[in-house]
Amino acid sequence: MAEVKRVSEKMNLKKLITIGFICIVIGTLSRLFLGGKLDGDISSWLYNVGYSLMIGYGLFANGYVIALVEKRWLSWIKRPVKSVLIAFVITTIYSTLVILFTNWFWYSLIMGVAWDKFLVYGKAILILEYVVLYLITLFFYARAFFAEWRRSILAEEKLKQEAISLQYKVLSNQVNPHFLFNSLNVLNSLIKIDADRAESFVNKLSGFYRNLLSFRGKEIISVEDEVSFVQQYLDLQQVRFGDNIVTKMDLNGAKQHQIIPMTLQLLVENAIKHNQINKENPLEIKIFAADKYLVVENNFMPYQSPVDGEKLGLHSLKERYSFLTDNPMEVEVKDDKFVVRVPLLIFELDDEV
């Protein structure tokens, strides 16, 4: 840790020295541009260096000022115009204070020039300082934009990888030996007692897999499509568990929204997988919309030896929603109930989504 701290301090010192050098170069060039000369005495040169460093370090501190508001108010990708306006106003206010104070300090306080007189003959100095300021500021705005754009691209690629991972997880769960074994056992029992129900079960199972495969590559789907899909899954589980699973849905207020594919299916599957289900302890699952969220709630009756795998699926789902919306996905255990709140999305959907 001490070594890391020393390296960090060394890098910061190098950065300060580099900024100082840039300030002196800009100050010297500005002096030449305004008709000054380089053959003055040493005191004049030191004055120019001191002035350049003071105003330069003050203006470079704009980066720290913008950093204070960037995370909360700025989004160069989502709200570029608003972000530029906010950053421009903040930069202008702060920089004006730095420019006026520096010129007052050097010209009025040190050189004894009356401030009103300086404002008359020093207009060119002030104008040049604002021109240099905004040229540098535009460079940093552009750098911030492309940095966020790059982060956005990387985050989108990560999201796609997590989407593939989640879809693979759901698909592998449904083709794993336990699911197939249970499904075949149910089918075998139905064949012996009710051929029509057995045929219906096979049709539901094939329809479930067909829809499962159709979700591959989709980032969002309508709530209506997701409800239809999870109902197929529940129908299959209902045959197996009978009245020991009770499901209540009320999603009338969410039909115009979207969610990530297989969200409900994953949450319902977790409820079935991680809770005891029997006549004495039936599993009750409620799915409803409330305050821009889709809520999945079930009574919490975990096994004494917890089943692994729930946290990974929920974590991946949280990460994907955090990329699509500022409203967080929430998971909590409250009053012997396991509750998951999924933010509802509103996007324009087309056939390629």
N, C-alpha and C positions, 0 to 999 in steps of 0.2 A: 504493500500500500504506500509506504514511504517513497519507494522508487517511482511508482505511478504519479504520486503527488509532485515529485521533483521534475519529472518529464513534463507534466502539465504546466508547472510554473515556468519551465524553460520555454515551452511553446508560447505561453502568454507573453513572456518578456520579448521573445522574437517578434511576435505580432505587434507589440507596442512599438518596438524599434522600427519595424517596417512601416507602420502607420506614420510615425514621426518623420521618417525619411521622405515619405510621399508628401506629407504636409509641407516640409521645407521646399521640396521641388516645386509643388504647386504655388507656394508663396513667392518663390523666386521668379517663376514664369509670369505670375500675375504682376509682379513689380515691373518686370520688363515690358509687359503688355501695356501698363499704365504710364510708360515713359520713364521709369526709373533706370538706374545704371548699377552695374556690379562693381564699379571701381570706387565706391564710397569707403569711408573709414570703417574701422572694426566695430565701433558702437552702432553705426547704422545697420551693419550686417547682423549684429546680435539682436538689435531691435526687430528686424525683419524675421529672424529665426524664432524669437520669442512670440511674436505676434502670430506667426504661421502655426506654431505648435499649439498655442492656446485655442485659436479658433478651429484648427484642424481636429484636435482631439475632442473638442466640444461637439463639432458636427459629426464626427465619426461615431460618437455615442448615440446618434440616432438609431443605430442598429439595436442597441440595448433597450431604447425606449419603445421601438416597434415590437421587439420580442415580448415586452410586457403585455401587449394587447393582441398579439398575433393569434394565439391559441383561442382566445375568447371571441374576438370580433372579426378576425380576418380569415378568409378562405379564398385563396388565389384561384382555385379551380372552380368551386361551386358558385362563388359570388365575386368575380374578378372586378367588375365596375365598382361595386360598393366597397370592396377592399382597397382599391386604388384611391378612392375618394377619402376614406377614413385615414389611410396611411399618409396621403398628401396633406390633409388638414393637420394631423398630429406632427408630421415632419416640419411643416411650415411654421406652426406655432412655436415648437421647441427651438427650431433653427433661428427664428427671428429673435428669440430671447438670447441665444448664444451670440449671434452676430451683433446685436445692439450692445450687449454687455461688454463684449470683447473690444469693440471700437470705442466705447465710452471709457473703458479701463485704460487703453493704450493712448488714445488721443487726448481725452479730457483730463484723466487723472495723472498720467505720466508726462505727457507733452504739454499739458496746460492749455490745450486748444478748447475754446468755448464750443459746447455741443451744437449750438445753433449754427456756428460758423462751419463746423465739420460737415453738417448735413447739407451745406451749400456746395462746398468743393469736394466732398467725399461721396457724392452720389455715384460716381463711376466705380468706386471701391465696393459700395454696397451692391450695385447691380451685378458686378462681376462675381461677387461672392454668391449671390443667389443663382446666377447662371451655372457656376461650378457645382453648387449644391445640388441643383436639380439634375444636372448631367450624371453626377455620381449616384443620386437617388434613383434615377431611372435604371441605372445598371443594377443596383441592389434589388429593386422591385422585380426586374426581369430574372435575376438569379433566384429570388424567392419563388417566383412563379414556376420556373423550370424545376426547382428543387421539389416543390410540392407536386408538380406534374409527374416527376419521376417516382416520388413516394406513392402517388396514386396508382401509377402503372404497376409498381411492385406489389401494392396492396391488392390490386385487382387480380394479378396473377396468383397471389396467395389465396385469394378468395376462390378462384377457380379450382385451385388444387384442393382446398378444403371442401368445396362442393363435390368434387369427384370423390374425395375420401369419404364424405358423409353418404353420398349415394352408393358407393361401394360397400360401406358398412351396412346400410339398410338392406341392400341386395344380398350381401353375404349372410346376413342374419336370416333372411327368408329362404335361402337355399342351403343353410347349414343342416347337418343331419338331424338335429333336434326338431326343427320346424317341419322338415319333410317326414320324419318319423311320426310326429304327432298328427300331421295331416293325413298320412297314409293309414294310421291307426283309426282315425275318425272315419275315413273313407271305407275302410274294411268293415267297420261296425255298421255303417249305413247300408252297405251292399247286402249284408245279411238280413237286415230288418226292413229296409225301405229303399228299393231301387230308384224310385223317383227322386228321393232326397239325395241319394248318392250321386245321381246324374247332375242335380242342381249344385251340389258341392263341388264337383269337378269343374263345372262351368264357371262358378265363382272363383275357384282357385286359378284357372287359366286366365280369366278376366283380370284378376288381381295382378298376376305376373305380367300380362300384356301392358297394363297401365304403368306398372313399376318400371318396365323397360322404356316406355314412352317418355318418362320424365328425364331421361339421361340428357345432359347438356342444357337443360332449362334452369335459369337462375331464379325466376319467379313464376308462379301460376296463380290463377284466381282462387279465392277461398272456396268458391263453389266446386271447382275441380278437386281441390284438396279434400273437401268434405266427402265428395263422392268416392274418392279413393280410400279414405280412412274407413268409410262405411263398409266397403268391400272387405277390408281387413277385419273389422269388427264382426261382420257376418260370419267369417271363417272361424273366428274365436268363439262366437256365440254357439256355434255347433259343438265346439269342444267343451266349453264351460257351462253352457246352458244359462239358467237364470242366476248363476253365480257372478255374472258380469252385468251390471246395470249401467246403461249409458243415457245421458240426457244432453241434448244439443239445443242451443238457442242462438243462431247466428244470423238472424234477420238483419241486424244492423251492420253486418260485415260483408255482405255479398258483393259489394262494389269494390272491395279491397283485394289485395294480393298478399301472399306469403311465400316463403321459400318452399320448394317442393319437398314433400314427405315430412314436413314439420309435425303435423298432427299425428301422422303414422308413427314417427319416432317416439313422440311423447306418450302415445297410447301404448306402444310396444314396451316402453320403459315401465309404465304402470303395471302392465301384466307380468313383465319379467321380474320385477323387484318386489312384488307384494304377494302375500299369501292369498289364495283364492279358494274358498270352500263355502259350504252351506252356512256355516257359523259366521264366516267373515266374507260376505260377498264384496266384490270390488265395485265401487260406485265411481263412475267417471262423468264429470260434468264439463262440457265444452260450450263456452259462451263468449260474447263480445261485451267489453266494458271499457269505456274511456280510451278509445283508439288502440285497445289491446285485445288480443284473442287469448282467453284464459282457459287453461286445462287444469282441472282440479280433481284429485282423487283421494279417497281415504288412505291413510298411511299405515300399512300393516307389513313392515319389512320382515324378511326372514332373519332368523337369529344370526345366520352366516350370510352377510351381504353378497349379492351377485356382482361380479366385476363388470365394468364396461359402460356404466351409465354416465359417469363424469365426462368421458371423452366425447361422447355424442353430443351432450349438452354444451360442452365447451366449444366444440366446433360450430354448433348452431349459433351460439352467442357471438362468436367472431364474425360469422357471415352477416348477421343482422346489424352488428356494429358498423359494418362497412356500408350498408344500405340506408341506415336511418340513425338519427341522433337519439332516438328513444331506445333505451337499453332493454334487452330481454332479461326478465327477472325470474329467479328461482328461489323458493323459500318453503320451509316446513312450518306450518302454523296451525295450532289447535288440532294436532293429529291429522293434518291434511297436507298433502304435497301439492304445491301450487306453482305453475309455470305461466308467466305472462309474456306473450309474444307480441311485439309491436306489429300493427297492421300497416301494410304498405299501400301506396297509391302511385301507380305508374301506368303509362300507356302501353297496353299489351297488343302484340300483333301475333301472327301465326308463327313467327320465327322465334318467339321468346322461349 
